[in-house]
């Protein structure tokens, strides 16, 4: 019985490691193939981190319990920090002109950044989004 | 076998990321590429932890993940202040 559980855990680890590596590879392909900074950020922040999470979970199934806890802690840190980095890089890309705005279908930030006396800007706009 | 395939895929990922790191064209692209490179290294070391029971690397992974985040945020803020940094 114990041997069966061991075999099942090893099989699950192998599947998770391979799936994670494939998702990491897809993230890398997206980073090379996508046309501008924000779409590359998409590949970076989603595919790559899904791959990393799968690999960390696969590793956590194999190692002793304290190390498994540390690996899951890495996963939690990753889940906290990646959205923050994505937010910061995306905003800076927009504000420094790395985003080609005419390619955007919806551009809600432009309405918020527009001066309050502009004809198409609502009262809710001015001030928000200008902060650091 | 599993370790070889997984590490090979991660190696190809690292080559693609370095390609983007060299090509640019914007500083933010390079910052994103560096962050992904750190993530790939963490993933590769986690594969080593899983396959060869290399548990002493786990703490290194924890520090590396956090330092990668802090470095990327700092570089991104610098790119915001110096818009000529391309």
Backbone of each chain as ProteinMPNN parsed JSONL, in Angstrom:
{"seq_chain_A": "XXXXXXXXXXXXXXXXXXXXXXXXXXXXXXXXXXXXXXXXXXXXXXXXXXXXXXXXXXXXXXXXXXXXXXXXXXXXXXXXXXXXXXXXXXXXXXXXXXXXXXXXXXXXXXXXXXXXXXXXXXXXXXXXXXXX", "coords_chain_A": {"N_chain_A": [[0.842, -1.206, 0.0], [1.878, 1.233, 0.89], [3.954, 1.437, -0.927], [2.481, 1.725, -3.236], [1.301, 4.258, -2.909], [3.619, 5.751, -2.947], [4.491, 5.318, -5.594], [2.368, 6.531, -6.973], [2.66, 9.183, -6.149], [5.143, 9.762, -7.288], [4.54, 9.523, -9.991], [2.666, 11.586, -10.251], [4.301, 13.768, -9.659], [6.071, 13.628, -11.849], [4.33, 14.165, -14.019], [3.444, 16.756, -13.322], [5.861, 18.197, -13.342], [6.598, 17.997, -16.05], [4.387, 19.204, -17.367], [4.593, 21.759, -16.242], [7.088, 22.583, -17.25], [6.481, 22.67, -19.96], [4.592, 24.755, -19.991], [6.243, 26.862, -19.153], [7.929, 26.959, -21.362], [6.072, 27.766, -23.304], [5.512, 30.31, -22.329], [8.009, 31.501, -22.787], [8.099, 31.38, -25.607], [5.957, 33.073, -26.175], [7.014, 35.433, -25.183], [8.943, 35.993, -27.081], [7.513, 36.093, -29.487], [5.302, 37.829, -29.341], [3.93, 41.097, -30.147], [4.225, 43.675, -28.757], [5.191, 45.499, -25.704], [3.205, 45.179, -23.699], [1.69, 42.954, -24.426], [3.679, 41.06, -24.333], [4.153, 41.099, -21.637], [1.854, 39.907, -20.781], [2.246, 37.197, -21.635], [4.436, 36.706, -20.025], [3.49, 37.069, -17.402], [1.486, 35.214, -17.047], [1.525, 32.543, -18.46], [4.168, 31.726, -17.907], [4.253, 31.834, -15.088], [2.249, 30.091, -14.331], [3.473, 27.757, -15.203], [5.706, 27.751, -13.463], [4.394, 27.492, -10.994], [3.203, 24.942, -11.263], [5.51, 23.355, -11.399], [6.627, 23.868, -8.879], [4.65, 22.789, -7.197], [4.777, 20.139, -8.004], [7.391, 19.542, -7.133], [7.015, 19.896, -4.411], [5.516, 17.691, -3.726], [7.354, 15.67, -3.529], [9.438, 16.144, -1.667], [10.532, 16.209, 1.876], [8.258, 17.28, 4.543], [8.761, 19.994, 5.788], [10.297, 21.249, 3.804], [8.551, 21.116, 1.696], [6.637, 22.912, 2.601], [8.141, 25.28, 2.436], [8.512, 25.423, -0.335], [5.88, 25.805, -1.179], [5.546, 28.262, -0.002], [7.212, 29.817, -1.604], [5.675, 29.681, -3.916], [3.415, 31.124, -3.084], [4.541, 33.669, -2.62], [5.262, 34.226, -5.235], [2.762, 34.386, -6.442], [1.87, 36.685, -5.2], [3.731, 38.682, -5.912], [3.962, 38.779, -8.72], [1.555, 39.901, -9.99], [1.855, 42.499, -8.967], [4.247, 43.403, -10.139], [3.471, 43.188, -12.823], [1.447, 45.108, -12.935], [2.952, 47.46, -12.349], [4.874, 47.543, -14.433], [3.182, 47.58, -16.664], [1.811, 50.028, -16.305], [3.932, 51.858, -16.414], [4.814, 51.347, -18.985], [2.64, 52.287, -20.45], [2.669, 55.01, -19.773], [5.157, 55.93, -20.608], [4.968, 55.738, -23.292], [5.459, 53.318, -24.542], [3.4, 51.727, -25.268], [1.481, 51.353, -28.113], [-1.035, 53.379, -28.709], [-3.038, 53.494, -30.624], [-3.48, 50.919, -31.348], [-5.042, 49.829, -29.423], [-8.141, 48.434, -28.43], [-9.963, 49.033, -26.37], [-9.54, 51.746, -24.22], [-9.417, 52.649, -21.322], [-7.9, 54.049, -19.527], [-7.048, 56.365, -20.776], [-9.28, 58.065, -20.718], [-9.377, 58.573, -18.019], [-6.97, 59.859, -17.606], [-7.274, 62.163, -19.028], [-7.519, 65.751, -19.08], [-9.742, 67.497, -16.779], [-11.376, 69.447, -17.971], [-11.592, 68.704, -20.558], [-13.592, 67.888, -23.429], [-14.673, 65.232, -23.571], [-14.31, 64.035, -21.139], [-15.312, 62.573, -18.099], [-16.614, 63.646, -14.847], [-15.644, 61.924, -12.981], [-13.122, 61.407, -13.706], [-10.681, 63.183, -13.408], [-7.627, 63.41, -11.643], [-7.547, 60.728, -10.517], [-5.342, 58.019, -11.116], [-3.185, 59.564, -11.755], [-1.382, 59.412, -9.797], [1.598, 58.146, -8.135]], "CA_chain_A": [[0.0, 0.0, 0.0], [2.775, 2.377, 0.963], [4.652, 1.506, -2.205], [1.539, 2.232, -4.249], [1.215, 5.715, -2.725], [4.897, 6.306, -3.414], [4.483, 5.324, -7.062], [1.403, 7.53, -7.436], [3.256, 10.508, -5.948], [6.203, 9.985, -8.273], [3.902, 9.758, -11.291], [2.084, 12.929, -10.236], [5.417, 14.713, -9.766], [6.585, 13.637, -13.225], [3.376, 14.864, -14.882], [3.436, 18.184, -13.0], [7.11, 18.808, -13.806], [6.593, 18.131, -17.511], [3.405, 20.24, -17.731], [5.156, 23.056, -15.873], [8.15, 22.951, -18.192], [5.849, 23.045, -21.232], [4.02, 26.101, -19.857], [7.361, 27.806, -19.16], [8.369, 27.113, -22.755], [5.083, 28.591, -24.01], [5.752, 31.685, -21.916], [9.185, 31.995, -23.51], [7.725, 31.604, -27.006], [5.144, 34.292, -26.206], [7.889, 36.591, -24.96], [9.663, 36.303, -28.319], [6.661, 36.258, -30.654], [4.265, 38.854, -29.221], [4.406, 42.302, -30.822], [4.671, 44.833, -27.968], [5.558, 45.245, -24.307], [2.107, 44.771, -22.831], [1.338, 41.565, -24.749], [4.753, 40.218, -23.79], [3.906, 41.026, -20.201], [0.801, 38.897, -20.646], [2.878, 35.877, -21.686], [5.335, 36.564, -18.893], [2.829, 37.039, -16.098], [0.512, 34.13, -16.906], [2.007, 31.21, -18.838], [5.403, 31.423, -17.193], [4.049, 31.599, -13.671], [1.526, 28.826, -14.207], [4.492, 26.715, -15.289], [6.496, 27.712, -12.223], [3.56, 26.958, -9.912], [3.076, 23.491, -11.435], [6.783, 22.727, -11.04], [6.801, 23.948, -7.426], [3.744, 21.82, -6.569], [5.351, 18.822, -8.264], [8.533, 19.338, -6.248], [6.538, 19.808, -3.03], [5.002, 16.341, -3.476], [8.434, 14.708, -3.381], [10.406, 16.428, -0.608], [9.953, 16.172, 3.224], [7.213, 18.276, 4.772], [9.183, 21.395, 5.96], [10.725, 21.806, 2.511], [7.341, 21.311, 0.891], [6.058, 24.179, 3.036], [8.917, 26.393, 1.87], [8.226, 25.519, -1.777], [4.571, 26.446, -1.333], [5.735, 29.675, 0.34], [7.716, 30.456, -2.829], [4.541, 29.823, -4.83], [2.564, 32.228, -2.6], [5.251, 34.913, -2.924], [5.179, 34.461, -6.679], [1.395, 34.829, -6.745], [1.687, 38.062, -4.727], [4.614, 39.67, -6.527], [3.843, 38.902, -10.178], [0.589, 40.936, -10.361], [2.384, 43.828, -8.654], [5.205, 43.753, -11.194], [2.726, 43.402, -14.055], [0.785, 46.416, -12.813], [3.927, 48.549, -12.424], [5.461, 47.61, -15.778], [2.148, 48.001, -17.602], [1.533, 51.448, -16.173], [5.072, 52.63, -16.913], [4.809, 51.213, -20.443], [1.624, 53.194, -20.982], [2.992, 56.426, -19.566], [6.345, 56.336, -21.357], [4.705, 55.645, -24.715], [5.828, 52.029, -25.131], [2.174, 51.144, -25.796], [0.931, 52.098, -29.249], [-2.419, 53.486, -28.243], [-4.034, 53.298, -31.678], [-3.758, 49.491, -31.491], [-5.901, 49.375, -28.33], [-9.575, 48.479, -28.7], [-10.549, 49.774, -25.25], [-8.479, 52.487, -23.552], [-10.112, 53.352, -20.243], [-6.985, 54.926, -18.795], [-6.97, 57.657, -21.457], [-10.354, 58.913, -20.205], [-9.041, 58.995, -16.66], [-5.825, 60.757, -17.622], [-7.598, 63.39, -19.746], [-7.806, 66.869, -18.174], [-11.161, 67.529, -16.441], [-12.166, 70.329, -18.827], [-11.702, 68.172, -21.919], [-15.013, 67.669, -23.714], [-15.193, 63.875, -23.418], [-13.889, 63.443, -19.874], [-16.318, 62.665, -17.053], [-16.149, 64.221, -13.59], [-14.962, 60.902, -12.195], [-11.788, 61.174, -14.232], [-9.519, 63.945, -12.993], [-6.953, 63.079, -10.41], [-7.229, 59.304, -10.395], [-4.421, 57.475, -12.107], [-2.002, 60.389, -11.918], [-0.488, 59.173, -8.67], [2.818, 57.408, -8.463]], "C_chain_A": [[0.872, 1.249, 0.0], [3.527, 2.559, -0.354], [3.765, 2.062, -3.299], [1.415, 3.749, -4.164], [2.474, 6.387, -3.248], [4.92, 6.413, -4.944], [3.543, 6.386, -7.607], [1.977, 8.932, -7.288], [4.332, 10.78, -6.987], [5.614, 10.254, -9.649], [3.316, 11.164, -11.35], [3.173, 13.989, -10.364], [5.919, 14.804, -11.203], [5.65, 14.411, -14.146], [3.414, 16.368, -14.623], [4.703, 18.866, -13.493], [7.083, 19.015, -15.313], [5.602, 19.203, -17.965], [3.959, 21.631, -17.418], [6.226, 23.51, -16.842], [7.56, 23.365, -19.534], [5.245, 24.447, -21.135], [5.111, 27.169, -19.816], [7.842, 28.053, -20.588], [7.387, 27.98, -23.535], [5.225, 30.059, -23.624], [6.942, 32.294, -22.642], [8.876, 32.281, -24.969], [6.901, 32.881, -27.131], [5.999, 35.533, -26.045], [8.622, 36.979, -26.239], [8.684, 36.728, -29.418], [5.702, 37.447, -30.56], [4.808, 40.217, -29.636], [4.826, 43.46, -29.923], [4.758, 44.499, -26.476], [4.407, 44.654, -23.503], [1.681, 43.334, -23.128], [2.428, 40.611, -24.271], [4.593, 40.041, -22.291], [2.83, 39.993, -19.906], [1.395, 37.491, -20.633], [3.723, 35.651, -20.443], [4.556, 36.308, -17.609], [1.897, 35.852, -15.96], [1.103, 32.773, -17.22], [3.214, 30.809, -18.0], [5.138, 31.077, -15.735], [3.167, 30.402, -13.411], [2.515, 27.67, -14.269], [5.296, 26.591, -14.007], [5.677, 27.118, -11.084], [3.42, 25.449, -10.028], [4.357, 22.782, -11.009], [6.98, 22.742, -9.528], [5.895, 22.947, -6.717], [4.283, 20.403, -6.776], [6.531, 18.523, -7.362], [8.068, 19.15, -4.806], [5.981, 18.427, -2.716], [6.114, 15.366, -3.132], [9.268, 14.9, -2.111], [9.739, 16.282, 0.771], [9.103, 17.408, 3.52], [7.707, 19.714, 4.962], [9.6, 22.032, 4.64], [9.535, 22.022, 1.588], [6.653, 22.612, 1.275], [6.804, 25.361, 2.454], [8.642, 26.553, 0.376], [6.874, 26.169, -2.012], [4.638, 27.92, -0.962], [6.282, 30.445, -0.864], [6.558, 30.685, -3.802], [3.653, 30.983, -4.407], [3.231, 33.568, -2.888], [5.127, 35.263, -4.4], [3.789, 34.991, -7.05], [1.16, 36.257, -6.267], [2.471, 39.042, -5.584], [4.381, 39.84, -8.026], [2.754, 39.898, -10.601], [1.088, 42.348, -10.073], [3.334, 44.282, -9.75], [4.48, 44.022, -12.511], [2.037, 44.754, -14.075], [1.776, 47.554, -13.024], [4.469, 48.675, -13.845], [4.414, 48.074, -16.797], [1.873, 49.49, -17.526], [2.678, 52.287, -16.728], [5.141, 52.538, -18.435], [3.808, 52.169, -21.064], [2.105, 54.638, -20.906], [4.246, 56.86, -20.293], [6.158, 56.142, -22.857], [5.145, 54.349, -25.354], [4.603, 51.31, -25.691], [1.71, 51.99, -26.97], [-0.573, 52.18, -29.076], [-3.433, 53.254, -29.346], [-4.312, 51.818, -31.909], [-4.713, 48.98, -30.416], [-7.366, 49.474, -28.74], [-10.302, 49.29, -27.632], [-9.409, 50.444, -24.504], [-9.11, 53.311, -22.44], [-9.199, 54.331, -19.533], [-6.895, 56.302, -19.451], [-8.055, 58.6, -20.952], [-10.009, 59.429, -18.811], [-7.894, 59.991, -16.644], [-6.145, 62.089, -18.278], [-7.873, 64.51, -18.748], [-9.313, 67.026, -17.96], [-11.992, 68.401, -17.373], [-12.218, 69.859, -20.269], [-13.149, 67.756, -22.187], [-15.507, 66.262, -23.403], [-14.796, 63.239, -22.094], [-14.969, 63.647, -18.821], [-15.738, 63.285, -15.793], [-15.348, 63.217, -12.779], [-13.506, 60.758, -12.616], [-10.693, 61.851, -13.456], [-8.93, 63.49, -11.682], [-6.6, 61.617, -10.293], [-6.228, 58.907, -11.474], [-3.183, 58.331, -12.325], [-0.983, 60.129, -10.827], [0.71, 58.338, -9.087], [2.556, 55.927, -8.548]], "O_chain_A": [[0.651, 2.187, -0.766], [3.713, 3.678, -0.832], [4.23, 2.782, -4.183], [1.42, 4.445, -5.179], [2.422, 7.433, -3.895], [5.308, 7.435, -5.511], [3.865, 7.065, -8.582], [1.816, 9.773, -8.173], [4.429, 11.89, -7.511], [6.111, 11.101, -10.391], [3.444, 11.856, -12.36], [3.008, 14.98, -11.076], [6.164, 15.894, -11.719], [6.102, 15.216, -14.96], [3.416, 17.166, -15.561], [4.645, 19.984, -14.006], [7.49, 20.066, -15.808], [5.919, 20.015, -18.834], [3.818, 22.561, -18.212], [6.275, 24.681, -17.218], [8.057, 24.289, -20.178], [5.361, 25.241, -22.069], [4.94, 28.254, -20.372], [8.124, 29.186, -20.979], [7.796, 28.827, -24.329], [5.081, 30.947, -24.464], [6.9, 33.45, -23.061], [9.322, 33.289, -25.518], [7.098, 33.673, -28.052], [5.753, 36.557, -26.682], [8.896, 38.158, -26.463], [8.991, 37.628, -30.2], [5.327, 38.016, -31.585], [6.004, 40.476, -29.501], [5.738, 44.192, -30.306], [4.446, 43.389, -26.046], [4.609, 43.732, -22.714], [1.35, 42.578, -22.214], [2.14, 39.489, -23.855], [4.863, 38.972, -21.745], [2.891, 39.29, -18.897], [1.098, 36.69, -19.747], [3.735, 34.56, -19.875], [4.919, 35.435, -16.82], [1.538, 35.503, -14.836], [1.18, 31.921, -16.334], [3.276, 29.706, -17.457], [5.727, 30.137, -15.2], [3.309, 29.75, -12.377], [2.419, 26.719, -13.493], [5.543, 25.49, -13.517], [6.195, 26.33, -10.293], [3.504, 24.74, -9.025], [4.313, 21.746, -10.346], [7.441, 21.758, -8.95], [6.312, 22.319, -5.744], [4.256, 19.575, -5.865], [6.679, 17.402, -6.876], [8.639, 18.353, -4.062], [5.972, 18.023, -1.553], [5.857, 14.336, -2.507], [9.752, 13.923, -1.539], [8.511, 16.234, 0.848], [9.21, 18.434, 2.849], [7.13, 20.613, 4.351], [9.301, 23.198, 4.379], [9.501, 22.97, 0.803], [6.148, 23.335, 0.415], [6.19, 26.337, 2.025], [8.548, 27.673, -0.126], [6.72, 26.983, -2.923], [3.903, 28.739, -1.512], [5.876, 31.578, -1.121], [6.465, 31.738, -4.432], [3.185, 31.746, -5.252], [2.572, 34.503, -3.345], [4.918, 36.418, -4.772], [3.653, 35.913, -7.854], [0.347, 36.975, -6.849], [1.962, 40.103, -5.947], [4.581, 40.933, -8.556], [3.005, 40.691, -11.509], [0.796, 43.282, -10.82], [3.241, 45.41, -10.234], [4.82, 44.96, -13.232], [2.037, 45.455, -15.087], [1.504, 48.495, -13.77], [4.521, 49.773, -14.401], [4.72, 48.866, -17.688], [1.719, 50.15, -18.554], [2.457, 53.285, -17.414], [5.479, 53.513, -19.106], [4.091, 52.793, -22.087], [1.963, 55.398, -21.865], [4.402, 58.047, -20.578], [7.096, 56.361, -23.623], [5.207, 54.261, -26.58], [4.74, 50.39, -26.496], [1.561, 53.205, -26.842], [-1.294, 51.2, -29.267], [-4.566, 52.862, -29.068], [-5.276, 51.478, -32.595], [-5.152, 47.832, -30.477], [-7.787, 50.472, -29.326], [-11.15, 50.126, -27.944], [-8.414, 49.793, -24.183], [-9.316, 54.516, -22.586], [-9.663, 55.336, -18.994], [-6.688, 57.301, -18.762], [-7.806, 59.792, -20.772], [-10.308, 60.573, -18.467], [-7.838, 60.866, -15.78], [-5.392, 63.051, -18.12], [-8.408, 64.249, -17.671], [-10.091, 66.721, -18.864], [-13.181, 68.143, -17.56], [-12.812, 70.523, -21.118], [-13.85, 67.32, -21.274], [-16.661, 66.103, -23.005], [-14.928, 62.025, -21.933], [-15.486, 64.752, -18.662], [-14.522, 63.437, -15.673], [-14.483, 63.593, -11.989], [-12.736, 60.062, -11.954], [-9.84, 61.169, -12.888], [-9.653, 63.216, -10.724], [-5.451, 61.289, -9.995], [-6.273, 59.405, -12.599], [-2.239, 57.904, -12.99], [0.159, 60.58, -10.922], [0.819, 57.89, -10.228], [3.475, 55.152, -8.815]]}, "seq_chain_B": "XXXXXXXXXXXXXXXXXXXXXXXXXXXXXXXXXXXXXXXXXXXXXXXXXXXXXXXXXXXXXXXXXXXXXXXXXXXXXXXXXXXXXX", "coords_chain_B": {"N_chain_B": [[15.01, 10.677, -16.825], [12.525, 12.147, -16.959], [13.55, 14.389, -15.682], [15.534, 15.143, -17.502], [14.058, 15.833, -19.828], [12.404, 17.902, -18.817], [14.316, 19.772, -17.929], [15.547, 20.301, -20.355], [13.475, 21.546, -21.792], [13.187, 23.823, -20.186], [15.676, 24.929, -20.615], [15.541, 25.625, -23.337], [13.559, 27.554, -23.079], [15.022, 29.465, -21.595], [16.899, 30.243, -23.506], [15.223, 31.476, -25.412], [14.265, 33.586, -23.852], [16.619, 35.0, -23.338], [17.136, 35.802, -25.915], [15.075, 37.692, -26.274], [15.907, 39.445, -24.319], [18.266, 40.457, -25.371], [17.42, 41.593, -27.778], [15.621, 43.623, -27.065], [13.021, 45.884, -27.706], [12.614, 48.021, -25.99], [13.44, 49.341, -22.731], [11.737, 48.305, -20.816], [10.943, 45.868, -21.898], [13.267, 44.436, -21.579], [13.451, 44.395, -18.816], [11.208, 42.837, -18.135], [12.054, 40.496, -19.367], [14.295, 39.828, -17.832], [13.083, 39.298, -15.389], [11.594, 37.045, -16.104], [13.657, 35.356, -16.722], [14.839, 34.925, -14.216], [12.672, 33.605, -13.038], [12.663, 31.311, -14.603], [15.084, 30.148, -13.865], [14.54, 29.602, -11.173], [12.524, 27.714, -11.563], [13.947, 25.671, -12.867], [15.77, 24.951, -10.829], [13.934, 24.047, -8.979], [13.036, 21.769, -10.255], [15.386, 20.273, -10.043], [15.429, 20.001, -7.268], [13.181, 18.374, -6.922], [13.809, 16.021, -8.326], [16.392, 15.085, -7.682], [16.404, 15.252, -4.934], [17.507, 17.581, -3.799], [17.495, 19.249, -1.416], [18.699, 21.368, -0.075], [18.71, 23.54, -1.685], [16.347, 24.874, -1.498], [15.938, 27.093, 0.192], [17.579, 28.916, -1.077], [16.129, 29.268, -3.398], [13.889, 30.589, -2.402], [14.969, 33.073, -1.559], [15.956, 33.955, -4.018], [13.649, 34.277, -5.588], [12.374, 36.411, -4.264], [14.346, 38.436, -4.407], [14.554, 38.748, -7.162], [12.074, 39.876, -7.745], [12.223, 42.342, -6.292], [14.405, 43.56, -7.577], [13.427, 43.806, -10.213], [11.246, 45.535, -9.889], [12.562, 47.831, -8.95], [14.218, 48.455, -11.166], [12.235, 48.958, -13.029], [11.02, 51.247, -11.994], [13.148, 53.0, -12.256], [13.316, 53.084, -15.037], [11.016, 54.477, -15.498], [11.568, 57.015, -14.484], [13.712, 57.851, -16.036], [13.132, 58.446, -19.061], [14.538, 58.32, -21.367], [15.944, 56.029, -21.297], [16.52, 53.469, -23.159]], "CA_chain_B": [[14.281, 10.893, -18.085], [11.663, 13.318, -16.743], [14.397, 15.551, -15.389], [16.22, 15.566, -18.729], [13.105, 16.521, -20.706], [11.97, 19.163, -18.209], [15.415, 20.744, -17.949], [15.772, 20.713, -21.742], [12.45, 22.546, -22.126], [13.516, 25.077, -19.494], [16.835, 25.503, -21.291], [15.062, 26.304, -24.549], [12.911, 28.77, -22.591], [16.042, 30.447, -21.23], [17.478, 30.787, -24.747], [14.247, 32.416, -25.98], [14.206, 34.783, -23.011], [17.844, 35.779, -23.572], [16.933, 36.446, -27.21], [14.287, 38.918, -26.051], [16.731, 40.344, -23.5], [19.245, 41.117, -26.229], [16.748, 42.364, -28.821], [14.908, 44.787, -26.536], [13.714, 47.132, -27.993], [12.417, 48.993, -24.916], [14.02, 48.888, -21.461], [10.756, 47.505, -20.074], [11.013, 44.506, -22.422], [14.422, 43.769, -20.963], [13.14, 44.149, -17.405], [10.326, 41.675, -18.111], [12.842, 39.327, -19.738], [15.13, 39.442, -16.687], [12.201, 38.668, -14.403], [11.26, 35.697, -16.575], [14.875, 34.534, -16.621], [14.933, 34.501, -12.812], [11.627, 32.606, -12.829], [13.088, 30.062, -15.242], [16.128, 29.553, -13.023], [13.864, 29.034, -10.0], [11.827, 26.508, -12.003], [14.942, 24.623, -13.105], [16.281, 24.473, -9.55], [12.871, 23.269, -8.338], [13.094, 20.436, -10.884], [16.504, 19.565, -9.412], [14.991, 19.64, -5.913], [12.222, 17.27, -6.976], [14.317, 14.781, -8.917], [17.589, 14.591, -7.0], [16.276, 15.534, -3.491], [18.527, 18.583, -3.536], [16.647, 20.133, -0.617], [19.376, 22.553, 0.462], [18.531, 24.673, -2.597], [15.014, 25.463, -1.373], [16.05, 28.443, 0.752], [18.15, 29.76, -2.138], [15.024, 29.606, -4.308], [13.045, 31.597, -1.744], [15.661, 34.365, -1.631], [16.082, 34.352, -5.423], [12.351, 34.751, -6.066], [12.097, 37.742, -3.715], [15.303, 39.413, -4.938], [14.176, 39.019, -8.543], [10.949, 40.823, -7.723], [12.669, 43.674, -5.861], [15.241, 44.123, -8.632], [12.629, 44.191, -11.373], [10.468, 46.737, -9.565], [13.485, 48.961, -8.9], [14.618, 48.813, -12.525], [11.09, 49.537, -13.733], [10.855, 52.632, -11.54], [14.224, 53.776, -12.877], [12.946, 53.307, -16.435], [9.977, 55.496, -15.542], [12.148, 58.338, -14.264], [14.577, 58.216, -17.16], [12.408, 57.941, -20.217], [15.461, 58.12, -22.484], [16.636, 54.751, -21.128], [15.884, 52.527, -24.079]], "C_chain_B": [[13.387, 12.134, -17.989], [12.503, 14.559, -16.514], [15.067, 16.059, -16.656], [15.275, 16.362, -19.618], [12.731, 17.885, -20.126], [13.086, 20.199, -18.26], [15.729, 21.194, -19.366], [14.752, 21.765, -22.161], [12.766, 23.881, -21.459], [14.736, 25.737, -20.12], [16.448, 26.238, -22.564], [14.359, 27.609, -24.17], [13.939, 29.852, -22.287], [16.676, 31.064, -22.475], [16.524, 31.805, -25.372], [14.214, 33.713, -25.182], [15.451, 35.645, -23.22], [17.77, 36.468, -24.934], [16.154, 37.749, -27.056], [15.096, 39.929, -25.253], [17.723, 41.109, -24.359], [18.542, 42.051, -27.218], [16.089, 43.633, -28.291], [13.482, 44.85, -27.013], [13.603, 48.142, -26.858], [13.055, 48.44, -23.641], [13.041, 48.005, -20.703], [10.727, 46.067, -20.572], [12.15, 43.743, -21.758], [14.156, 43.465, -19.5], [12.241, 42.929, -17.268], [11.12, 40.411, -18.413], [13.712, 38.867, -18.568], [14.283, 38.751, -15.631], [11.871, 37.233, -14.806], [12.48, 34.781, -16.499], [15.061, 34.031, -15.194], [13.896, 33.421, -12.521], [12.027, 31.263, -13.418], [14.167, 29.359, -14.421], [15.508, 28.905, -11.791], [13.173, 27.732, -10.386], [12.822, 25.362, -12.219], [15.504, 24.066, -11.802], [15.221, 23.671, -8.807], [12.781, 21.873, -8.945], [14.224, 19.627, -10.258], [16.145, 19.132, -8.004], [14.098, 18.411, -5.957], [12.905, 15.969, -7.374], [15.483, 14.212, -8.125], [17.564, 14.876, -5.502], [17.316, 16.553, -3.016], [17.908, 19.668, -2.658], [17.364, 21.373, -0.091], [19.214, 23.759, -0.456], [17.218, 25.413, -2.366], [15.086, 26.885, -0.83], [16.632, 29.409, -0.27], [17.042, 30.197, -3.092], [14.149, 30.708, -3.716], [13.675, 32.985, -1.874], [15.689, 34.87, -3.077], [14.77, 34.913, -5.953], [12.086, 36.164, -5.562], [13.05, 38.79, -4.276], [14.987, 39.75, -6.385], [13.051, 40.035, -8.622], [11.417, 42.224, -7.372], [13.504, 44.337, -6.961], [14.431, 44.6, -9.821], [11.832, 45.454, -11.098], [11.37, 47.967, -9.551], [13.873, 49.411, -10.301], [13.466, 49.445, -13.285], [10.862, 50.976, -13.303], [11.934, 53.529, -12.136], [13.884, 54.078, -14.332], [11.848, 54.349, -16.547], [10.581, 56.889, -15.397], [12.981, 58.786, -15.456], [13.971, 57.663, -18.423], [13.308, 57.769, -21.436], [16.164, 56.782, -22.389], [15.972, 53.691, -22.008], [16.868, 51.464, -24.514]], "O_chain_B": [[13.473, 13.045, -18.812], [12.229, 15.629, -17.057], [15.163, 17.268, -16.866], [15.631, 17.434, -20.108], [12.735, 18.893, -20.833], [12.848, 21.361, -18.591], [16.133, 22.338, -19.575], [15.102, 22.756, -22.802], [12.635, 24.938, -22.075], [14.828, 26.964, -20.157], [16.949, 27.327, -22.846], [14.526, 28.633, -24.833], [13.762, 31.01, -22.665], [16.959, 32.261, -22.503], [16.953, 32.872, -25.812], [14.143, 34.802, -25.752], [15.357, 36.871, -23.275], [18.275, 37.579, -25.099], [16.519, 38.776, -27.629], [14.988, 41.133, -25.482], [17.991, 42.283, -24.104], [19.009, 43.162, -27.469], [16.009, 44.627, -29.014], [12.743, 43.904, -26.739], [14.433, 49.047, -26.773], [13.196, 47.227, -23.484], [13.45, 47.064, -20.023], [10.515, 45.143, -19.787], [12.017, 42.567, -21.42], [14.569, 42.424, -18.989], [12.464, 42.083, -16.402], [10.895, 39.372, -17.794], [13.856, 37.667, -18.332], [14.697, 37.749, -15.046], [11.865, 36.325, -13.974], [12.354, 33.584, -16.245], [15.396, 32.867, -14.976], [14.192, 32.439, -11.842], [11.773, 30.212, -12.829], [14.167, 28.135, -14.296], [15.891, 27.801, -11.403], [13.221, 26.756, -9.638], [12.574, 24.228, -11.808], [15.695, 22.856, -11.673], [15.547, 22.727, -8.087], [12.487, 20.905, -8.244], [14.057, 18.441, -9.971], [16.502, 18.034, -7.578], [14.235, 17.508, -5.131], [12.603, 14.918, -6.809], [15.563, 13.001, -7.916], [18.599, 14.757, -4.846], [17.921, 16.391, -1.956], [17.798, 20.828, -3.056], [16.708, 22.338, 0.301], [19.538, 24.88, -0.065], [16.989, 26.464, -2.965], [14.392, 27.778, -1.316], [16.238, 30.574, -0.331], [17.012, 31.343, -3.54], [13.725, 31.631, -4.413], [13.007, 33.948, -2.25], [15.475, 36.054, -3.334], [14.765, 35.905, -6.681], [11.631, 37.022, -6.319], [12.631, 39.905, -4.59], [15.131, 40.9, -6.802], [13.069, 40.939, -9.458], [11.067, 43.188, -8.052], [13.337, 45.522, -7.246], [14.701, 45.664, -10.378], [11.743, 46.34, -11.948], [11.001, 49.02, -10.071], [13.863, 50.606, -10.598], [13.672, 50.353, -14.09], [10.549, 51.833, -14.129], [11.669, 54.681, -12.48], [14.127, 55.185, -14.814], [11.744, 55.034, -17.564], [10.176, 57.826, -16.084], [12.957, 59.956, -15.838], [14.262, 56.533, -18.816], [12.908, 57.153, -22.423], [16.909, 56.416, -23.298], [14.969, 53.094, -21.619], [16.515, 50.578, -25.292]]}, "name": "protein", "num_of_chains": 2, "seq": "XXXXXXXXXXXXXXXXXXXXXXXXXXXXXXXXXXXXXXXXXXXXXXXXXXXXXXXXXXXXXXXXXXXXXXXXXXXXXXXXXXXXXXXXXXXXXXXXXXXXXXXXXXXXXXXXXXXXXXXXXXXXXXXXXXXXXXXXXXXXXXXXXXXXXXXXXXXXXXXXXXXXXXXXXXXXXXXXXXXXXXXXXXXXXXXXXXXXXXXXXXXXXXXXXXXXXXXXXX"}
